[in-house]
Amino acid sequence: MLLIICYLFYFAAATISPLQRRKLSLASHGSGYAPAFAFRVSIVVACLGLLLPFFSVAEFKGEPLKLFLLALTCGVFGAMSISSQYWAQKHVEAGLTTLAGNVYTPVTIILATFVLGEGLTLMQVAGTTLLLASIVTVSKKHHLGKLRFDRYFMAMILSGIALGIALTAERALLNTTGFTTGTLLSWWSQVIGLGFAALWYGTKTTFTTKETLVTGGLRFLQLFSWVLLVYAAGNLSVVSAITTFKVVVIFVFAAIFLHEREDLTRKIIGSAIAVGGLLLMK
């Protein structure tokens, strides 16, 4: 029963959070000064992350220089991923944002192969091909040519690639210094990275404090629900396979609540292909 509740919690949080950000971006003027907003949201997430030691004891292990370099990688590429997504989200539908963001999966697999010494299988190659095919299928309105896309869609792809790099570094952090310390180092380094981005692009934002707190709170619940689910299930492979279906769920709920129904059949077929590809990569 507890495991079922954890799954429901994850799917609710992982669906509501991106839909809320998409709705907020549609109501904003322009990009809402994305880096500054992303910086504020990340502060909320990182502060709520200070609750993690109550669930798992924080330890500090590993060489300081290695931890610094891994945290720096998380900060730079995590900030790039979040700010790119927040900037483009007004122009890219919620379902497509989630689907494009899944580019991080093959990126992490490739990096794990060359950096962490893990093997790359033919099934993973086939899964990557299916995922890329599904992204091309559902991104029709962003096509400028056969293999050319508008800048907003490319920003989402960039976000997924940067996320893959950040997650690989975060995984190395977790392996080195444990879950709690590794997670907090990753999250706070992203806060610092986004802080520099906000200083560069401007510290003003059109979003209110309430909108920032709600967005940050929902984002934290999304991240925490994943941690709780993995802990309750005790099997990362099974959890990863089942939660892959959130891609289809978000397309459906975006159509219901945000009225993003253009080419809905194409989107459902494309997201189903993506699920197949992601399952092959697990």
C-alpha positions as CSV (number, residue, x, y, z in Angstrom):
1,M,0.0,0.0,0.0
2,L,2.8,2.4,0.9
3,L,4.5,1.7,-2.5
4,I,1.3,2.6,-4.3
5,I,1.0,5.8,-2.4
6,C,4.6,6.7,-3.3
7,Y,3.9,6.0,-7.0
8,L,0.8,8.2,-6.9
9,F,2.7,11.0,-5.1
10,Y,5.5,10.8,-7.7
11,F,3.1,10.9,-10.7
12,A,1.1,13.8,-9.2
13,A,4.2,15.9,-8.3
14,A,6.0,15.1,-11.6
15,T,2.9,16.1,-13.6
16,I,1.7,19.2,-11.6
17,S,5.2,20.8,-11.4
18,P,5.8,21.1,-15.2
19,L,2.2,22.0,-15.9
20,Q,2.3,24.8,-13.3
21,R,5.5,26.2,-14.8
22,R,4.0,26.1,-18.3
23,K,0.8,27.9,-17.1
24,L,2.9,30.5,-15.3
25,S,5.1,31.1,-18.4
26,L,2.0,31.6,-20.6
27,A,0.6,34.2,-18.3
28,S,3.9,36.1,-18.1
29,H,5.2,38.9,-20.4
30,G,8.2,37.8,-22.4
31,S,10.4,35.3,-20.7
32,G,9.8,36.8,-17.3
33,Y,13.6,37.4,-17.0
34,A,14.1,33.6,-16.8
35,P,17.6,33.4,-15.1
36,A,16.5,35.6,-12.2
37,F,13.3,33.6,-11.7
38,A,15.2,30.3,-12.0
39,F,17.7,31.5,-9.4
40,R,14.9,32.4,-6.9
41,V,13.2,29.1,-7.5
42,S,16.4,27.1,-7.1
43,I,17.0,28.9,-3.7
44,V,13.6,27.6,-2.5
45,V,14.4,24.1,-3.7
46,A,17.9,24.1,-2.1
47,C,16.6,25.5,1.2
48,L,13.9,22.8,1.4
49,G,16.7,20.3,0.6
50,L,18.1,21.1,4.0
51,L,15.4,18.7,5.3
52,L,17.1,15.8,3.6
53,P,19.5,15.1,6.6
54,F,16.4,14.2,8.6
55,F,15.8,11.3,6.2
56,S,19.4,10.3,5.4
57,V,22.5,11.1,7.5
58,A,24.8,13.6,5.8
59,E,28.4,12.4,5.4
60,F,31.4,14.2,3.9
61,K,33.8,11.8,2.1
62,G,36.2,12.0,-0.9
63,E,39.0,14.3,-2.0
64,P,38.0,18.0,-1.7
65,L,39.4,18.9,-5.2
66,K,37.4,16.1,-6.8
67,L,34.2,17.2,-5.0
68,F,34.8,20.8,-6.0
69,L,35.2,19.9,-9.7
70,L,32.1,17.7,-9.7
71,A,30.1,20.4,-7.9
72,L,31.4,23.0,-10.4
73,T,30.2,20.8,-13.2
74,C,26.8,20.4,-11.6
75,G,26.6,24.2,-11.1
76,V,27.6,25.2,-14.6
77,F,25.5,22.7,-16.6
78,G,22.6,22.5,-14.1
79,A,22.3,26.3,-14.3
80,M,22.5,26.1,-18.1
81,S,19.8,23.4,-18.2
82,I,17.3,25.2,-15.9
83,S,17.7,28.7,-17.4
84,S,17.4,27.4,-21.0
85,Q,14.2,25.6,-20.1
86,Y,12.7,28.5,-18.2
87,W,13.5,30.9,-21.1
88,A,11.9,28.7,-23.8
89,Q,9.0,27.3,-21.8
90,K,6.6,30.1,-22.9
91,H,7.0,28.9,-26.5
92,V,7.1,25.1,-26.1
93,E,4.2,23.0,-24.8
94,A,4.5,21.2,-21.5
95,G,4.5,17.7,-23.0
96,L,7.1,18.5,-25.6
97,T,9.2,20.2,-22.9
98,T,9.2,16.9,-20.8
99,L,9.9,14.8,-23.9
100,A,12.8,17.0,-25.1
101,G,14.2,17.0,-21.6
102,N,14.5,13.2,-21.8
103,V,17.4,13.7,-24.1
104,Y,19.3,13.7,-20.8
105,T,18.9,9.9,-20.7
106,P,21.1,8.9,-23.7
107,V,23.5,11.7,-22.7
108,T,24.0,10.2,-19.3
109,I,24.4,6.8,-20.8
110,I,27.0,8.0,-23.2
111,L,28.9,9.9,-20.5
112,A,28.7,6.9,-18.1
113,T,30.2,4.8,-20.8
114,F,33.2,7.0,-21.4
115,V,33.6,8.7,-18.0
116,L,32.4,6.1,-15.5
117,G,33.4,3.0,-17.5
118,E,29.9,1.6,-17.9
119,G,29.0,-0.4,-21.0
120,L,26.9,0.8,-23.9
121,T,24.5,-1.8,-25.3
122,L,22.7,-2.2,-28.6
123,M,19.4,-1.9,-26.8
124,Q,20.4,1.5,-25.5
125,V,21.4,2.6,-29.0
126,A,18.1,1.4,-30.3
127,G,16.3,3.2,-27.5
128,T,18.1,6.4,-28.2
129,T,17.1,6.2,-31.9
130,L,13.4,5.7,-30.9
131,L,13.6,8.7,-28.5
132,L,15.0,11.0,-31.1
133,A,12.5,9.8,-33.7
134,S,9.6,10.6,-31.2
135,I,11.0,14.1,-30.5
136,V,11.1,14.8,-34.2
137,T,7.6,13.4,-34.6
138,V,5.9,15.6,-32.0
139,S,7.8,18.8,-32.6
140,K,6.2,19.5,-36.0
141,K,5.3,23.2,-35.2
142,H,8.9,24.0,-34.4
143,H,10.3,22.6,-37.7
144,L,12.1,25.1,-39.9
145,G,13.3,22.4,-42.3
146,K,13.9,18.6,-42.3
147,L,16.4,18.7,-39.5
148,R,16.2,22.4,-38.6
149,F,14.2,23.7,-35.6
150,D,13.4,27.1,-34.1
151,R,15.5,28.5,-31.2
152,Y,13.0,27.7,-28.5
153,F,12.9,24.0,-29.3
154,M,16.7,24.0,-29.6
155,A,16.9,25.6,-26.2
156,M,14.9,22.7,-24.8
157,I,17.3,20.2,-26.5
158,L,20.2,22.1,-25.0
159,S,18.5,22.0,-21.6
160,G,18.3,18.2,-21.9
161,I,21.9,17.8,-22.9
162,A,23.1,20.1,-20.1
163,L,20.9,18.2,-17.7
164,G,22.5,14.9,-18.8
165,I,26.0,16.3,-18.0
166,A,24.9,17.7,-14.7
167,L,23.2,14.4,-13.6
168,T,26.3,12.5,-14.5
169,A,28.4,14.7,-12.3
170,E,25.7,14.5,-9.6
171,R,25.8,10.8,-9.8
172,A,29.5,10.8,-9.3
173,L,29.1,13.1,-6.3
174,L,26.5,10.7,-4.8
175,N,28.9,7.7,-5.3
176,T,31.7,9.7,-3.7
177,T,30.2,11.4,-0.7
178,G,26.8,9.8,-0.2
179,F,23.2,10.7,-1.2
180,T,22.5,13.6,1.2
181,T,25.8,15.5,0.9
182,G,26.0,14.8,-2.8
183,T,22.5,16.1,-3.5
184,L,23.0,19.2,-1.4
185,L,26.3,20.0,-3.1
186,S,24.7,19.6,-6.5
187,W,21.6,21.8,-5.6
188,W,23.6,24.6,-4.0
189,S,26.1,24.7,-6.7
190,Q,23.3,25.2,-9.2
191,V,22.0,28.0,-7.0
192,I,25.4,29.7,-7.3
193,G,25.6,29.0,-11.1
194,L,22.1,30.6,-11.6
195,G,23.1,33.5,-9.4
196,F,25.9,34.3,-11.8
197,A,23.5,33.9,-14.7
198,A,21.1,36.3,-13.0
199,L,23.8,38.9,-12.5
200,W,24.8,38.6,-16.1
201,Y,21.3,38.8,-17.6
202,G,19.6,41.0,-14.9
203,T,18.3,40.3,-11.4
204,K,14.8,41.6,-12.1
205,T,11.9,39.2,-12.7
206,T,8.2,39.7,-13.5
207,F,7.2,36.8,-11.3
208,T,5.9,37.5,-7.8
209,T,7.3,36.1,-4.5
210,K,4.2,33.9,-4.2
211,E,4.7,32.5,-7.7
212,T,8.4,31.8,-6.9
213,L,7.6,30.0,-3.6
214,V,4.9,27.9,-5.2
215,T,7.1,27.0,-8.2
216,G,10.0,26.1,-5.9
217,G,7.8,24.1,-3.6
218,L,6.3,22.1,-6.4
219,R,9.8,21.5,-7.9
220,F,11.1,20.3,-4.6
221,L,8.1,17.9,-4.2
222,Q,8.8,16.5,-7.7
223,L,12.5,15.8,-6.8
224,F,11.7,14.5,-3.3
225,S,8.9,12.2,-4.6
226,W,11.5,10.5,-6.8
227,V,13.8,10.0,-3.8
228,L,11.0,8.7,-1.7
229,L,9.8,6.3,-4.4
230,V,13.3,4.8,-5.0
231,Y,13.7,4.4,-1.3
232,A,10.4,2.7,-0.8
233,A,10.7,0.4,-3.9
234,G,14.4,-0.4,-3.4
235,N,14.7,-1.2,-7.1
236,L,15.9,1.7,-9.3
237,S,15.4,-0.2,-12.6
238,V,11.8,-1.1,-11.9
239,V,11.0,2.5,-10.7
240,S,12.7,4.0,-13.7
241,A,10.7,1.8,-16.1
242,I,7.3,2.6,-14.5
243,T,7.9,6.3,-14.1
244,T,8.8,6.6,-17.8
245,F,5.1,6.7,-18.5
246,K,4.9,10.2,-17.1
247,V,5.7,11.4,-20.6
248,V,2.3,10.2,-21.9
249,V,0.6,11.4,-18.7
250,I,1.9,15.0,-19.1
251,F,0.7,15.2,-22.7
252,V,-2.8,14.0,-21.7
253,F,-3.1,16.4,-18.7
254,A,-1.7,19.3,-20.7
255,A,-4.4,18.7,-23.3
256,I,-7.1,18.7,-20.5
257,F,-5.9,21.5,-18.3
258,L,-3.9,23.8,-20.6
259,H,-5.9,23.0,-23.8
260,E,-2.7,22.0,-25.7
261,R,-4.7,19.7,-28.1
262,E,-3.1,20.6,-31.4
263,D,-2.0,17.4,-33.2
264,L,-2.9,15.4,-30.0
265,T,-3.0,12.1,-31.8
266,R,0.5,12.7,-33.2
267,K,1.7,13.7,-29.7
268,I,0.3,10.5,-28.0
269,I,1.8,8.3,-30.7
270,G,5.1,10.1,-30.4
271,S,5.2,9.9,-26.6
272,A,4.4,6.2,-26.8
273,I,7.4,5.7,-29.1
274,A,9.5,7.7,-26.6
275,V,8.3,5.5,-23.7
276,G,9.4,2.4,-25.8
277,G,12.8,4.0,-26.4
278,L,13.3,5.0,-22.8
279,L,12.4,1.5,-21.6
280,L,15.1,0.1,-23.9
281,M,17.6,2.4,-22.3
282,K,16.9,1.4,-18.7
